[in-house]
Amino acid sequence: MRTIRVGLIGLGTVGSGVVSILAKHREDFLRHSGADVEIVRYADRNTGRFSDLGLPPDACTTDAADIINDDSIDIVVELVGGIGVAHEMVLSALSAGKNVVTANKALLASYGEEVMKAAESHGVEIRFEASVGGGIPIIEPLKHALTSNEISTVMGIVNGTTNYMLTRMTEDGLDYDTALAEAQEKGFAEADPTADVDGHDAAAKIAILSSIAFNSRVHMDQVFTEGIRRLSPVDIEYAERMGNTIKLLAIGRRVGDEIDVRVHPTIIPGSHPLASVNGVYNAIYVIGDAVGQTMFFGEGAGSLPAASAVVGDIIEVSRRINSGCAPVAGCTCTDKLEVRAITDLETRYYVRLVVIDRPGVLAATAKLFGDHGVSLASVIQQETKGEIAEVVYVTHRAREAAVRAALEALAAHGSVEGIESVIRVEDL
């Protein structure tokens, strides 16, 4: 057994957590796991981070290439993020015969196939547990413990920022703007929250999960994505009156020879385990034919939770290196399933309209749904405010294409002042 030498690129939130965990538990890892791991080089463009973390100057560099080209390093840890420079770094490290550990969801969701093939061709390993769910173990269970199952569903709450905002909107009646400002003040949301609130972060994560769960490559740009910007406390209140709650769900399902994969606000039963996942917590719900229903719950972001997953990957790679074993469970995308078009989705829908309050309007708007083959399950008409009324329809299961056609007809109807909300309903 030898000491496994690690080069760490990126000393931000997660990188500093990795430094902290290894400094605190290195001897424990050696004793419990037989893995002696040492970070021997650090790279970051912000030189102030070196002194902040008390790192030895001779081990620090501003050039990641110094780490990638160091023949003595066994594992390169990439914690830069994004798909520009990080993409080049990871491919260069793999080409140099280095094992790679990353938390880079965007990279895996956009270039997963390329990265996996590069690792395989150079006989090294890439691990990415921290790319989804922060400290929640989900990649490893899907690739190993649950590999005996045919997975039919993988879905969950995979973005802590939006889940915190929806929790505050639900429990305290905050509007979107107030909830976002509070999340930014507490450090849960970035100054530019686009990736979170528009669903792009969740889309990258469900692309990764679906690729593994269904053994077929799903790219991030194939994921139908809708964020939470248009959600109103009014919609949350209506959902609660029906015994439901609203969550930003990332959903992956196998439907025959297709994969239904999407991210959007979703009305779910208040009794479902996902409904009680609040604050910055994440949860991933998996259904397999043998195991049944399982749920993985925990902190989805933050320095130490994400670093926990990174260090876990480092230890596993270290154990493999010392045992002399070849990399295992690399790319599992052996099938070629089509990603189903969102217009083929069949589910229930919540539609909130603002209409002119006059006789026959309720019947006329309901008829437009029927004209397009959409059956209505319930209707709620709010009290009139002057000449304007609010109407909420909930449909039976319907095809998305038919619902969209009905909405176009409603938007053109002279009595409809506006289509305020359209939210998909999942009967979990």
C-alpha positions as CSV (number, residue, x, y, z in Angstrom):
1,M,0.0,0.0,0.0
2,R,1.3,3.4,-0.9
3,T,0.2,7.0,-0.3
4,I,-2.2,8.2,-3.0
5,R,-1.2,11.7,-4.2
6,V,-4.0,14.1,-5.0
7,G,-4.0,17.4,-6.9
8,L,-6.9,19.7,-6.1
9,I,-8.0,22.3,-8.7
10,G,-10.4,24.8,-7.3
11,L,-10.5,26.0,-3.7
12,G,-13.9,27.6,-3.5
13,T,-16.8,26.4,-1.3
14,V,-16.4,22.7,-2.1
15,G,-12.7,22.7,-2.5
16,S,-12.1,24.2,0.9
17,G,-14.4,21.6,2.4
18,V,-12.3,18.8,0.8
19,V,-9.2,20.3,2.4
20,S,-10.9,20.5,5.8
21,I,-12.2,16.9,5.7
22,L,-8.9,15.4,4.7
23,A,-7.0,17.4,7.2
24,K,-9.3,16.2,10.0
25,H,-9.8,12.6,9.0
26,R,-6.8,11.4,7.1
27,E,-5.7,9.0,9.8
28,D,-9.2,7.7,10.2
29,F,-9.4,6.9,6.5
30,L,-6.2,5.0,6.6
31,R,-7.3,3.0,9.7
32,H,-10.9,2.3,8.5
33,S,-10.5,2.1,4.7
34,G,-6.9,1.3,4.1
35,A,-6.6,4.5,2.0
36,D,-3.7,6.8,2.8
37,V,-4.6,10.0,0.8
38,E,-2.6,13.2,0.7
39,I,-3.3,16.4,-1.2
40,V,0.1,17.3,-2.5
41,R,-0.7,20.2,-4.9
42,Y,-3.4,22.9,-5.0
43,A,-4.4,25.2,-7.9
44,D,-6.6,28.3,-7.8
45,R,-6.5,31.6,-9.6
46,N,-7.3,33.4,-6.3
47,T,-4.0,33.3,-4.5
48,G,-5.7,34.6,-1.3
49,R,-7.3,31.3,-0.8
50,F,-3.9,29.6,-0.3
51,S,-3.2,31.7,2.8
52,D,-6.8,31.6,4.0
53,L,-6.6,27.8,4.1
54,G,-3.1,27.7,5.6
55,L,-1.6,25.8,2.6
56,P,2.2,25.4,2.1
57,P,3.2,27.9,-0.6
58,D,5.5,25.5,-2.4
59,A,2.4,23.2,-3.0
60,C,0.3,26.0,-4.5
61,T,0.0,27.2,-8.1
62,T,-2.3,29.4,-10.2
63,D,-1.9,27.1,-13.2
64,A,-3.9,23.9,-13.3
65,A,-1.6,22.4,-15.9
66,D,1.1,22.2,-13.1
67,I,-1.1,19.6,-11.5
68,I,-2.3,17.8,-14.6
69,N,1.3,17.4,-15.9
70,D,2.8,16.3,-12.6
71,D,3.6,12.6,-13.1
72,S,3.6,11.9,-9.4
73,I,-0.1,12.7,-9.0
74,D,-2.6,9.8,-9.0
75,I,-5.9,11.7,-8.8
76,V,-6.9,15.1,-10.1
77,V,-9.9,16.7,-8.4
78,E,-11.7,19.2,-10.6
79,L,-13.9,21.7,-8.6
80,V,-13.8,24.6,-11.0
81,G,-17.3,24.0,-12.5
82,G,-18.8,25.0,-15.8
83,I,-18.1,23.4,-19.2
84,G,-15.4,25.7,-20.6
85,V,-12.1,25.5,-18.9
86,A,-13.2,22.6,-16.7
87,H,-14.0,20.5,-19.8
88,E,-10.4,21.0,-21.1
89,M,-8.9,20.3,-17.7
90,V,-10.8,17.0,-17.2
91,L,-10.0,15.7,-20.7
92,S,-6.3,16.7,-20.3
93,A,-6.1,15.0,-16.9
94,L,-7.7,11.8,-18.3
95,S,-5.4,11.9,-21.3
96,A,-2.4,12.2,-19.0
97,G,-3.4,8.9,-17.3
98,K,-4.9,10.6,-14.2
99,N,-8.0,9.4,-12.4
100,V,-10.5,12.2,-12.0
101,V,-13.0,13.1,-9.3
102,T,-15.4,16.0,-10.1
103,A,-18.5,17.6,-8.8
104,N,-19.2,19.1,-12.2
105,K,-22.9,18.4,-13.1
106,A,-22.9,20.6,-16.2
107,L,-19.9,18.8,-17.6
108,L,-21.3,15.4,-17.1
109,A,-24.8,16.4,-18.4
110,S,-23.4,17.9,-21.5
111,Y,-20.2,15.9,-22.3
112,G,-20.7,12.8,-20.3
113,E,-20.2,10.4,-23.2
114,E,-17.0,12.1,-24.3
115,V,-15.6,12.1,-20.8
116,M,-16.5,8.5,-20.1
117,K,-14.9,7.3,-23.3
118,A,-11.7,9.3,-22.6
119,A,-11.4,7.7,-19.2
120,E,-12.0,4.2,-20.6
121,S,-9.5,4.7,-23.4
122,H,-6.8,5.7,-21.0
123,G,-7.5,3.0,-18.4
124,V,-8.5,5.4,-15.7
125,E,-11.6,6.3,-13.7
126,I,-13.8,9.3,-13.4
127,R,-16.2,9.6,-10.4
128,F,-18.8,12.3,-9.9
129,E,-20.9,11.5,-6.8
130,A,-21.1,15.1,-5.8
131,S,-22.5,16.2,-9.1
132,V,-26.1,15.3,-8.0
133,G,-27.5,15.8,-4.5
134,G,-24.5,17.2,-2.8
135,G,-23.8,14.9,0.1
136,I,-26.6,12.5,-0.7
137,P,-25.3,9.2,-2.0
138,I,-27.2,8.5,-5.2
139,I,-24.7,7.9,-8.1
140,E,-23.0,5.0,-6.3
141,P,-26.3,3.3,-5.3
142,L,-27.6,3.5,-8.9
143,K,-24.4,2.1,-10.4
144,H,-23.9,-0.6,-7.8
145,A,-26.5,-1.4,-5.0
146,L,-29.5,-1.0,-7.3
147,T,-28.0,-2.4,-10.5
148,S,-30.1,-5.6,-10.0
149,N,-33.2,-3.6,-10.6
150,E,-35.0,-2.3,-13.7
151,I,-35.5,1.3,-12.7
152,S,-38.9,2.7,-13.8
153,T,-38.7,6.1,-12.1
154,V,-36.0,8.5,-10.7
155,M,-37.3,11.8,-9.6
156,G,-36.8,14.3,-6.9
157,I,-36.1,17.7,-5.4
158,V,-32.5,18.4,-6.5
159,N,-32.1,22.1,-6.1
160,G,-31.8,23.5,-2.6
161,T,-32.3,27.2,-3.7
162,T,-35.7,26.7,-5.2
163,N,-36.8,24.3,-2.6
164,Y,-36.0,26.9,0.1
165,M,-37.9,29.6,-1.8
166,L,-40.9,27.4,-2.3
167,T,-40.9,26.4,1.4
168,R,-40.9,30.1,2.4
169,M,-43.6,30.8,-0.1
170,T,-45.7,27.9,1.2
171,E,-45.2,28.3,4.9
172,D,-45.1,32.1,5.2
173,G,-46.9,33.4,2.1
174,L,-43.8,35.1,0.6
175,D,-44.1,36.1,-3.0
176,Y,-41.4,35.1,-5.5
177,D,-39.3,38.2,-5.3
178,T,-39.2,38.4,-1.5
179,A,-38.3,34.7,-1.3
180,L,-35.5,35.1,-3.8
181,A,-34.1,38.2,-2.0
182,E,-34.1,36.3,1.3
183,A,-32.4,33.2,-0.3
184,Q,-29.7,35.5,-1.7
185,E,-29.2,37.3,1.6
186,K,-28.7,33.9,3.4
187,G,-26.3,32.7,0.7
188,F,-28.6,30.0,-0.7
189,A,-29.0,31.8,-4.1
190,E,-26.4,33.4,-6.3
191,A,-26.4,37.0,-7.3
192,D,-27.5,35.7,-10.7
193,P,-30.0,33.0,-9.8
194,T,-30.9,32.0,-13.3
195,A,-29.4,28.4,-13.2
196,D,-31.5,27.7,-10.1
197,V,-34.8,29.5,-10.6
198,D,-35.1,28.6,-14.3
199,G,-34.5,25.0,-13.6
200,H,-31.2,24.5,-15.5
201,D,-29.3,23.2,-12.5
202,A,-32.0,20.6,-11.9
203,A,-32.1,19.7,-15.6
204,A,-28.3,18.8,-15.6
205,K,-28.8,16.6,-12.5
206,I,-31.8,14.7,-13.9
207,A,-30.0,14.2,-17.2
208,I,-27.2,12.5,-15.2
209,L,-29.6,10.4,-13.1
210,S,-31.7,9.3,-16.0
211,S,-28.6,8.3,-18.0
212,I,-27.5,6.0,-15.2
213,A,-31.0,4.8,-14.1
214,F,-32.1,3.9,-17.7
215,N,-28.7,3.0,-19.1
216,S,-29.2,5.4,-22.0
217,R,-27.5,8.7,-22.7
218,V,-29.6,11.8,-21.8
219,H,-28.2,15.2,-22.6
220,M,-29.0,18.3,-20.7
221,D,-30.5,20.0,-23.7
222,Q,-33.0,17.1,-24.2
223,V,-34.6,17.9,-20.8
224,F,-37.8,19.9,-20.9
225,T,-37.2,22.7,-18.4
226,E,-39.5,25.2,-16.7
227,G,-38.6,27.2,-13.6
228,I,-40.5,28.8,-10.7
229,R,-40.5,32.5,-11.8
230,R,-44.2,32.5,-12.6
231,L,-45.3,30.7,-9.4
232,S,-47.6,32.8,-7.2
233,P,-48.6,32.4,-3.5
234,V,-52.2,32.1,-4.9
235,D,-51.3,28.9,-6.7
236,I,-49.7,27.5,-3.6
237,E,-52.8,28.3,-1.6
238,Y,-55.1,26.6,-4.2
239,A,-52.8,23.5,-4.1
240,E,-53.0,23.4,-0.3
241,R,-56.8,23.7,-0.4
242,M,-56.8,20.5,-2.5
243,G,-54.5,18.7,0.0
244,N,-51.4,19.1,-2.2
245,T,-48.2,21.1,-2.4
246,I,-46.0,22.5,-5.1
247,K,-42.4,21.4,-5.6
248,L,-39.8,22.0,-8.4
249,L,-39.5,18.3,-9.5
250,A,-36.9,16.8,-11.7
251,I,-38.5,13.7,-13.2
252,G,-37.1,10.8,-15.2
253,R,-39.4,7.9,-16.2
254,R,-39.1,5.0,-18.5
255,V,-42.1,4.7,-20.7
256,G,-41.8,1.7,-23.0
257,D,-38.8,2.3,-25.2
258,E,-38.7,6.0,-24.4
259,I,-37.5,8.2,-21.5
260,D,-39.8,10.9,-20.1
261,V,-37.5,13.5,-18.6
262,R,-38.4,16.9,-17.5
263,V,-38.1,19.7,-14.8
264,H,-41.0,21.9,-13.8
265,P,-43.1,23.0,-10.9
266,T,-45.3,20.1,-10.0
267,I,-48.4,19.7,-7.8
268,I,-48.0,16.6,-5.7
269,P,-50.1,15.0,-2.9
270,G,-49.3,16.4,0.5
271,S,-49.1,12.9,1.8
272,H,-46.2,11.9,-0.4
273,P,-42.7,11.8,1.2
274,L,-41.4,14.4,-1.3
275,A,-44.0,16.9,-0.1
276,S,-42.3,17.1,3.4
277,V,-38.8,17.8,2.0
278,N,-38.4,21.5,2.9
279,G,-35.8,24.2,3.1
280,V,-32.4,23.6,1.4
281,Y,-32.8,19.8,1.7
282,N,-32.9,17.5,-1.4
283,A,-34.5,14.2,-1.9
284,I,-34.3,11.7,-4.7
285,Y,-37.0,9.1,-5.1
286,V,-36.3,5.8,-7.0
287,I,-38.6,3.0,-8.0
288,G,-37.1,-0.4,-9.0
289,D,-38.9,-3.6,-10.0
290,A,-37.2,-5.6,-7.2
291,V,-36.5,-3.0,-4.4
292,G,-39.8,-1.1,-4.8
293,Q,-39.8,2.5,-3.6
294,T,-36.8,4.1,-2.0
295,M,-35.9,7.7,-1.2
296,F,-32.5,9.3,-0.6
297,F,-32.7,12.4,1.6
298,G,-30.1,15.0,2.9
299,E,-28.4,18.3,2.4
300,G,-28.0,18.9,-1.3
301,A,-25.4,21.7,-1.3
302,G,-22.9,23.4,0.9
303,S,-19.2,23.1,1.6
304,L,-19.0,20.0,3.7
305,P,-22.0,18.0,2.3
306,A,-20.7,18.2,-1.2
307,A,-17.1,17.8,-0.1
308,S,-18.2,14.6,1.7
309,A,-19.2,13.1,-1.6
310,V,-15.9,14.3,-3.3
311,V,-13.7,12.8,-0.5
312,G,-15.8,9.5,-0.7
313,D,-14.9,9.3,-4.4
314,I,-11.2,10.0,-3.7
315,I,-11.1,7.2,-1.1
316,E,-12.8,4.7,-3.4
317,V,-10.4,5.5,-6.3
318,S,-7.5,5.2,-3.8
319,R,-8.6,1.8,-2.6
320,R,-8.9,0.6,-6.2
321,I,-5.4,1.9,-7.1
322,N,-3.8,0.2,-4.1
323,S,-5.6,-3.1,-4.8
324,G,-4.4,-3.1,-8.4
325,C,-7.9,-3.4,-9.8
326,A,-9.0,-2.0,-13.1
327,P,-11.7,0.8,-13.0
328,V,-15.2,-0.6,-12.5
329,A,-18.7,0.7,-13.4
330,G,-17.7,3.3,-15.8
331,C,-20.2,4.3,-18.6
332,T,-23.4,2.3,-18.2
333,C,-25.2,3.8,-21.2
334,T,-25.5,0.7,-23.2
335,D,-29.0,1.2,-24.6
336,K,-30.3,3.8,-27.0
337,L,-33.7,5.0,-25.8
338,E,-35.4,8.0,-27.3
339,V,-36.2,11.0,-25.1
340,R,-40.0,11.5,-25.3
341,A,-41.3,14.8,-26.6
342,I,-43.0,16.9,-23.9
343,T,-46.0,17.2,-26.2
344,D,-46.5,13.4,-25.7
345,L,-46.7,13.7,-21.9
346,E,-49.9,12.5,-20.3
347,T,-50.7,13.8,-16.9
348,R,-53.2,16.1,-15.1
349,Y,-53.0,19.9,-15.2
350,Y,-53.9,22.8,-13.0
351,V,-55.0,25.9,-15.0
352,R,-55.8,29.3,-13.4
353,L,-57.6,31.8,-15.6
354,V,-58.7,35.4,-15.1
355,V,-62.0,35.9,-16.9
356,I,-64.6,38.6,-17.4
357,D,-67.4,37.9,-15.0
358,R,-70.5,37.5,-17.1
359,P,-73.1,34.8,-17.7
360,G,-71.9,31.8,-19.7
361,V,-68.2,32.4,-19.3
362,L,-67.6,29.3,-17.1
363,A,-69.5,27.1,-19.5
364,A,-67.7,28.6,-22.5
365,T,-64.2,28.1,-21.1
366,A,-65.0,24.6,-20.0
367,K,-66.3,23.8,-23.5
368,L,-63.0,24.9,-25.0
369,F,-61.2,22.2,-23.0
370,G,-63.7,19.6,-24.1
371,D,-63.4,20.7,-27.8
372,H,-59.7,19.7,-27.6
373,G,-60.3,16.4,-25.9
374,V,-59.4,17.5,-22.4
375,S,-61.7,16.3,-19.6
376,L,-62.2,18.4,-16.5
377,A,-62.0,16.9,-13.0
378,S,-62.9,20.0,-10.9
379,V,-63.4,23.7,-11.1
380,I,-63.1,26.5,-8.5
381,Q,-64.5,29.9,-9.1
382,Q,-63.1,32.6,-6.8
383,E,-65.2,35.5,-5.6
384,T,-65.6,38.3,-8.2
385,K,-63.5,41.4,-8.0
386,G,-65.4,44.0,-9.9
387,E,-66.0,42.6,-13.4
388,I,-63.1,40.1,-13.1
389,A,-63.3,36.6,-11.8
390,E,-60.7,33.9,-11.2
391,V,-61.3,30.3,-12.3
392,V,-59.2,27.3,-11.5
393,Y,-59.6,24.1,-13.5
394,V,-58.0,20.8,-12.8
395,T,-58.1,18.3,-15.6
396,H,-58.2,14.5,-15.8
397,R,-55.2,12.9,-17.4
398,A,-54.6,14.5,-20.8
399,R,-52.0,14.8,-23.5
400,E,-49.9,17.9,-23.3
401,A,-50.4,18.7,-26.9
402,A,-54.2,18.7,-26.4
403,V,-53.8,20.9,-23.3
404,R,-51.6,23.4,-25.2
405,A,-54.2,23.5,-28.0
406,A,-57.0,24.2,-25.5
407,L,-54.9,27.0,-23.9
408,E,-54.3,28.6,-27.3
409,A,-58.1,28.7,-27.8
410,L,-58.6,30.1,-24.3
411,A,-56.1,32.8,-24.9
412,A,-58.0,33.9,-28.0
413,H,-61.4,33.9,-26.3
414,G,-62.8,37.3,-25.7
415,S,-63.8,36.6,-22.1
416,V,-60.4,35.4,-21.0
417,E,-58.3,38.2,-19.6
418,G,-55.3,36.0,-18.9
419,I,-53.9,32.5,-18.4
420,E,-52.2,33.1,-15.1
421,S,-50.8,29.6,-14.3
422,V,-50.4,26.2,-15.8
423,I,-48.9,23.6,-13.5
424,R,-48.6,19.8,-14.1
425,V,-50.0,17.5,-11.5
426,E,-48.4,14.2,-10.5
427,D,-50.5,11.6,-8.7
428,L,-47.5,10.0,-7.0
